[in-house]
């Protein structure tokens, strides 16, 4: 994509992306704590799709709600937008459906947009992930190193004892050995029930969130979204797809993945110029959730841009409630 087009894309879309995630977050927030994950996800999808189709882009969803036969809207391969530059889109209208249904912390509406061909076209399988925020020398983490080695290297780079490092890990039975290995080092662990995009993003601001490193396996689509966010802040991330059946290997091959054991660096998951936005649905470490007042709705959003490493934090008071 030509430089002039990218510059225009930034000017137009940096603020427009905020409206996309705000709409999805407000729609989902109306169903917080209702116990209906599917309903909350569906209203978020509907709201995000409606807003995307107003943008001046020719967008293709490369990370979405699933394949076409699984998701009626915002499926992988769906085209959105009102016409304009060709872009890849990775999105999760409600990252943390269970979190929202139970009204627990850190549910988000998230989206990333990049130049066409820039985002990893990942199958909906698990991915082994490791991530840290900005400010560390390249190579401070290695997905093939042990948890003890990674945490020791991170502590050394940060200039603190291992006991002052906190790792974020999804609370899953498959992570039992990983959790034991991290605790053996003397580091602390923040276990999360869902929402590993938020978990990775939290490494970008350890002073605010208390999280230094993300470890463990989660969804590959979420991995691409998280990589897009980290690209915008200068963090480091590595991921490896878990293709542990012939069927998964075949699915990945159809999506252009020739090496099932390949380790993807952050630049391979989200290349070129990337824009990322996230709006809080429920209150969390990084973003406040949607607040419904008598006369206004309040939202809290971060917007990130990779080319300038700009982080915009937007707290918006929407007095025109009817627009939602």
VENQUIVEN-V605556 format. One record per residue. N is the residue number from 0. RES is the residue in three letters. SS is DSSP state (@ for helix, = for strand, . for the rest). PSI is psi in whole degrees, -180 to 180 (NA if undefined). Layout:
N_RES_SS_PSI ; N_RES_SS_PSI
This chain:
0_UNK_._136 ; 1_UNK_._154 ; 2_UNK_@_-42 ; 3_UNK_@_-35 ; 4_UNK_@_-42 ; 5_UNK_@_-42 ; 6_UNK_@_-42 ; 7_UNK_@_-38 ; 8_UNK_@_-45 ; 9_UNK_@_-48 ; 10_UNK_@_-42 ; 11_UNK_@_-44 ; 12_UNK_@_-19 ; 13_UNK_@_-48 ; 14_UNK_@_-31 ; 15_UNK_@_-35 ; 16_UNK_@_-33 ; 17_UNK_@_-43 ; 18_UNK_@_-35 ; 19_UNK_@_-50 ; 20_UNK_@_-32 ; 21_UNK_@_-47 ; 22_UNK_@_-45 ; 23_UNK_@_-42 ; 24_UNK_@_-43 ; 25_UNK_@_-42 ; 26_UNK_@_-46 ; 27_UNK_@_-38 ; 28_UNK_@_-27 ; 29_UNK_._-19 ; 30_UNK_._17 ; 31_UNK_._136 ; 32_UNK_._8 ; 33_UNK_._-8 ; 34_UNK_._8 ; 35_UNK_._91 ; 36_UNK_@_-45 ; 37_UNK_@_-42 ; 38_UNK_@_-43 ; 39_UNK_@_-42 ; 40_UNK_@_-42 ; 41_UNK_@_-42 ; 42_UNK_@_-33 ; 43_UNK_@_-43 ; 44_UNK_@_-48 ; 45_UNK_@_-45 ; 46_UNK_@_-42 ; 47_UNK_@_-42 ; 48_UNK_@_-42 ; 49_UNK_@_-43 ; 50_UNK_@_-38 ; 51_UNK_@_-37 ; 52_UNK_._-3 ; 53_UNK_._-12 ; 54_UNK_._149 ; 55_UNK_._67 ; 56_UNK_=_161 ; 57_UNK_=_94 ; 58_UNK_=_143 ; 59_UNK_=_127 ; 60_UNK_=_115 ; 61_UNK_=_-24 ; 62_UNK_=_115 ; 63_UNK_._-148 ; 64_UNK_._-5 ; 65_UNK_._-176 ; 66_UNK_._166 ; 67_UNK_._-38 ; 68_UNK_._-8 ; 69_UNK_._-25 ; 70_UNK_._121 ; 71_UNK_._-25 ; 72_UNK_._150 ; 73_UNK_._40 ; 74_UNK_._161 ; 75_UNK_._125 ; 76_UNK_._-11 ; 77_UNK_._141 ; 78_UNK_=_133 ; 79_UNK_=_164 ; 80_UNK_._165 ; 81_UNK_._7 ; 82_UNK_._134 ; 83_UNK_._-153 ; 84_UNK_=_146 ; 85_UNK_=_128 ; 86_UNK_=_155 ; 87_UNK_=_146 ; 88_UNK_=_130 ; 89_UNK_=_135 ; 90_UNK_=_156 ; 91_UNK_=_98 ; 92_UNK_=_-30 ; 93_UNK_=_94 ; 94_UNK_=_105 ; 95_UNK_._58 ; 96_UNK_@_-41 ; 97_UNK_@_-40 ; 98_UNK_@_-47 ; 99_UNK_@_-45 ; 100_UNK_@_-31 ; 101_UNK_@_-1 ; 102_UNK_._48 ; 103_UNK_._169 ; 104_UNK_._153 ; 105_UNK_._23 ; 106_UNK_._138 ; 107_UNK_=_157 ; 108_UNK_=_123 ; 109_UNK_=_151 ; 110_UNK_=_147 ; 111_UNK_=_140 ; 112_UNK_=_136 ; 113_UNK_=_168 ; 114_UNK_=_149 ; 115_UNK_._133 ; 116_UNK_._9 ; 117_UNK_._-19 ; 118_UNK_=_139 ; 119_UNK_._127 ; 120_UNK_._84 ; 121_UNK_._137 ; 122_UNK_._161 ; 123_UNK_._76 ; 124_UNK_._179 ; 125_UNK_=_154 ; 126_UNK_=_133 ; 127_UNK_=_131 ; 128_UNK_=_150 ; 129_UNK_=_136 ; 130_UNK_=_146 ; 131_UNK_=_163 ; 132_UNK_._-169 ; 133_UNK_._166 ; 134_UNK_._4 ; 135_UNK_._152 ; 136_UNK_._148 ; 137_UNK_._137 ; 138_UNK_._10 ; 139_UNK_._-23 ; 140_UNK_._153 ; 141_UNK_._120 ; 142_UNK_._-23 ; 143_UNK_._-5 ; 144_UNK_._162 ; 145_UNK_._159 ; 146_UNK_@_-39 ; 147_UNK_@_-42 ; 148_UNK_@_-44 ; 149_UNK_@_-42 ; 150_UNK_@_-39 ; 151_UNK_@_-43 ; 152_UNK_@_-40 ; 153_UNK_@_-44 ; 154_UNK_@_-41 ; 155_UNK_@_-44 ; 156_UNK_@_-33 ; 157_UNK_@_-18 ; 158_UNK_._34 ; 159_UNK_._160 ; 160_UNK_._158 ; 161_UNK_@_-32 ; 162_UNK_@_-15 ; 163_UNK_@_7 ; 164_UNK_._137 ; 165_UNK_=_127 ; 166_UNK_=_140 ; 167_UNK_=_128 ; 168_UNK_=_138 ; 169_UNK_=_134 ; 170_UNK_._88 ; 171_UNK_._148 ; 172_UNK_@_-33 ; 173_UNK_@_-15 ; 174_UNK_@_11 ; 175_UNK_@_-47 ; 176_UNK_@_-39 ; 177_UNK_@_-45 ; 178_UNK_@_-44 ; 179_UNK_@_-42 ; 180_UNK_@_-40 ; 181_UNK_@_-43 ; 182_UNK_@_-31 ; 183_UNK_@_-29 ; 184_UNK_@_-20 ; 185_UNK_._-5 ; 186_UNK_._159 ; 187_UNK_=_162 ; 188_UNK_=_136 ; 189_UNK_=_107 ; 190_UNK_=_134 ; 191_UNK_=_145 ; 192_UNK_._-36 ; 193_UNK_._177 ; 194_UNK_._58 ; 195_UNK_@_-11 ; 196_UNK_@_-47 ; 197_UNK_@_-39 ; 198_UNK_@_-43 ; 199_UNK_@_-44 ; 200_UNK_@_-32 ; 201_UNK_@_-22 ; 202_UNK_@_-15 ; 203_UNK_@_-18 ; 204_UNK_@_70 ; 205_UNK_@_-32 ; 206_UNK_@_-33 ; 207_UNK_@_-41 ; 208_UNK_@_-22 ; 209_UNK_._12 ; 210_UNK_._127 ; 211_UNK_._-33 ; 212_UNK_=_144 ; 213_UNK_=_135 ; 214_UNK_=_148 ; 215_UNK_=_-177 ; 216_UNK_=_143 ; 217_UNK_=_-170 ; 218_UNK_=_139 ; 219_UNK_@_-41 ; 220_UNK_@_-42 ; 221_UNK_@_-32 ; 222_UNK_@_-41 ; 223_UNK_@_-42 ; 224_UNK_@_-44 ; 225_UNK_@_-40 ; 226_UNK_@_-38 ; 227_UNK_@_-42 ; 228_UNK_@_-45 ; 229_UNK_@_-34 ; 230_UNK_@_-32 ; 231_UNK_._-15 ; 232_UNK_._-10 ; 233_UNK_._14 ; 234_UNK_._176 ; 235_UNK_=_144 ; 236_UNK_=_143 ; 237_UNK_=_148 ; 238_UNK_=_149 ; 239_UNK_=_126 ; 240_UNK_=_140 ; 241_UNK_._95 ; 242_UNK_._80 ; 243_UNK_._13 ; 244_UNK_._154 ; 245_UNK_@_-35 ; 246_UNK_@_-42 ; 247_UNK_@_-39 ; 248_UNK_@_-42 ; 249_UNK_@_-43 ; 250_UNK_@_-43 ; 251_UNK_@_-40 ; 252_UNK_@_-38 ; 253_UNK_@_-22 ; 254_UNK_._11 ; 255_UNK_._12 ; 256_UNK_._106 ; 257_UNK_._-32 ; 258_UNK_._104 ; 259_UNK_._-14 ; 260_UNK_._8 ; 261_UNK_._137 ; 262_UNK_=_121 ; 263_UNK_=_125 ; 264_UNK_=_166 ; 265_UNK_@_-36 ; 266_UNK_@_-19 ; 267_UNK_@_-20 ; 268_UNK_@_-30 ; 269_UNK_=_97 ; 270_UNK_._170 ; 271_UNK_._-152 ; 272_UNK_._126 ; 273_UNK_=_137 ; 274_UNK_=_138 ; 275_UNK_=_139 ; 276_UNK_=_144 ; 277_UNK_=_133 ; 278_UNK_=_135 ; 279_UNK_=_134 ; 280_UNK_._-49 ; 281_UNK_._160 ; 282_UNK_._143 ; 283_UNK_._-174 ; 284_UNK_._-33 ; 285_UNK_._-38 ; 286_UNK_._143 ; 287_UNK_._151 ; 288_UNK_._173 ; 289_UNK_._135 ; 290_UNK_=_129 ; 291_UNK_=_110 ; 292_UNK_._176 ; 293_UNK_._-38 ; 294_UNK_._-2 ; 295_UNK_._159 ; 296_UNK_=_133 ; 297_UNK_=_134 ; 298_UNK_=_157 ; 299_UNK_=_120 ; 300_UNK_=_146 ; 301_UNK_=_141 ; 302_UNK_=_127 ; 303_UNK_=_147 ; 304_UNK_=_126 ; 305_UNK_._-38 ; 306_UNK_._-29 ; 307_UNK_._-4 ; 308_UNK_._30 ; 309_UNK_=_135 ; 310_UNK_=_113 ; 311_UNK_=_132 ; 312_UNK_=_122 ; 313_UNK_=_116 ; 314_UNK_=_112 ; 315_UNK_=_139 ; 316_UNK_=_113 ; 317_UNK_=_106 ; 318_UNK_._-19 ; 319_UNK_._80 ; 320_UNK_@_-28 ; 321_UNK_@_-24 ; 322_UNK_@_-18 ; 323_UNK_._NA
